[in-house]
Amino acid sequence: MESHLVNGSPEVTRIYLALEGVVREFGPFRAVPTQTQITLLARTTFAGVTIRKQWLNLGFVLTRQIEHPRITRVEKVSNQTLVHTVRLGSVRNVDAQLRTWLREAYTVGQLGGRRP
């Protein structure tokens, strides 16, 4: 993870650590650094973090579409899977609303491809 975080500001590191803290509340997960992002896995991938200098982009997997001003992009990756992206520029962005979305994404990741 350090190799990804080294290019970001100290605030970006704080945001990432706050995200990990939230996800840790839901249960076990793995953070796997890849070439372009840090992938968060429960049984399967439920989120991915792309580090930028002053912010990070968080993509999270849901089985429904959310329409909200914070969502900057929605990508349909299968009939039942959509990746929603939010831009996080401050630790304050890791709020109750984001926790709710991440908890739902974590549940999707726990299902491991079995959809409700």
KOLTISE-973883 format. One line per 2 residues: number of its first residue (from 1); their letters; for each residue x, y, z of C-alpha. Coordinates in Angstrom, 3 decimals, padded with zeros to 6 digits, m for minus. Each point is the difference from the previous one (the first is absolute). Layout:
NUM	a	X Y Z  ...
//
This chain:
1	me	000.000 000.000 000.000  002.848 002.344 000.796
3	sh	001.076 000.073 m003.648  m003.449 001.324 m000.957
5	lv	m000.273 002.463 002.859  003.466 001.527 m000.424
7	ng	m001.199 002.166 m002.905  m002.984 001.386 001.877
9	sp	m000.176 002.830 002.492  m000.125 m000.700 003.747
11	ev	m003.767 000.622 m000.178  m000.348 m002.738 m002.631
13	tr	001.760 m002.415 002.358  m002.378 001.014 002.816
15	iy	m003.000 m000.560 m002.290  001.241 m003.461 m000.970
17	la	000.651 m000.994 003.612  m003.467 001.256 000.977
19	le	m001.524 m002.156 m002.771  001.868 m003.055 001.222
21	gv	m001.202 000.721 003.539  m003.617 000.123 m001.152
23	vr	000.277 m003.245 m001.966  001.705 m001.720 002.939
25	ef	m003.213 000.608 001.996  m001.923 m002.174 m002.493
27	gp	002.220 m003.064 000.298  003.080 m001.600 m001.534
29	fr	001.301 001.293 m003.324  003.206 000.184 m001.985
31	av	001.551 003.089 m001.568  001.939 m001.098 m003.087
33	pt	002.177 002.518 m001.832  m000.060 m000.405 m003.772
35	qt	001.733 002.051 m002.644  m002.687 002.696 m000.124
37	qi	m001.954 m000.230 003.240  m000.483 m001.597 003.387
39	tl	m002.706 m002.655 m000.288  m002.128 m000.787 003.054
41	la	m001.248 m003.576 000.222  m002.359 m001.853 002.313
43	rt	m000.783 m003.284 m001.725  000.226 001.917 m003.307
45	tf	000.837 003.578 m000.943  m002.351 002.550 001.514
47	ag	001.978 003.224 m000.479  003.098 001.518 m001.535
49	vt	002.001 003.098 000.874  001.955 002.046 m002.524
51	ir	002.435 002.461 001.560  000.497 003.492 m001.407
53	kq	002.207 002.774 001.338  m002.770 001.947 001.789
55	wl	m002.903 m002.476 000.120  m000.901 m003.613 m000.538
57	nl	m002.686 m001.633 m002.064  m001.960 m002.752 001.682
59	gf	m001.905 m002.432 m002.171  m002.416 m002.340 001.762
61	vl	m002.090 m002.888 m001.332  m003.769 m000.108 000.443
63	tr	m002.835 m001.977 m001.548  m002.103 003.130 m000.450
65	qi	000.611 003.458 m001.384  000.311 003.015 002.279
67	eh	m000.792 003.445 m001.333  001.645 002.570 002.234
69	pr	002.062 003.167 m000.611  003.015 m001.610 001.711
71	it	000.075 m002.828 m002.532  002.266 001.146 m002.824
73	rv	m000.312 m003.115 m002.140  m002.021 m003.211 m000.237
75	ek	001.304 m002.873 m002.101  m002.122 m003.055 m000.724
77	vs	002.352 m002.979 000.034  m002.648 m002.732 m000.216
79	nq	m003.775 m000.361 000.056  m000.027 000.181 003.802
81	tl	003.208 001.872 000.819  000.658 003.730 m000.104
83	vh	003.139 001.790 001.138  m000.684 003.435 001.502
85	tv	002.851 002.501 000.317  000.332 002.836 002.491
87	rl	002.823 002.509 000.351  001.305 000.435 003.543
89	gs	002.068 003.109 000.684  m000.299 000.141 003.772
91	vr	m000.371 m002.323 002.963  m003.357 001.757 000.528
93	nv	m001.192 m001.757 m003.170  000.226 m003.329 001.871
95	da	m003.374 000.639 001.606  m003.132 m001.933 000.953
97	ql	m001.315 m000.015 m003.562  003.222 m001.469 m001.382
99	rt	000.031 m002.568 002.818  m003.486 m001.124 m001.059
101	wl	001.077 m000.457 m003.616  003.199 m001.806 001.021
103	re	m001.887 m002.319 002.346  m002.315 m000.957 m002.860
105	ay	003.001 m000.510 m002.321  001.707 m002.132 002.651
107	tv	m003.129 m002.170 000.173  000.091 m000.413 m003.775
109	gq	003.659 m001.012 000.293  m000.884 m002.527 002.713
111	lg	m002.502 m001.650 m002.342  002.841 m000.831 m002.396
113	gr	m001.976 000.217 m003.208  m003.215 m001.355 001.490
115	rp	m002.441 002.853 m000.354  m003.000 000.529 002.267
//
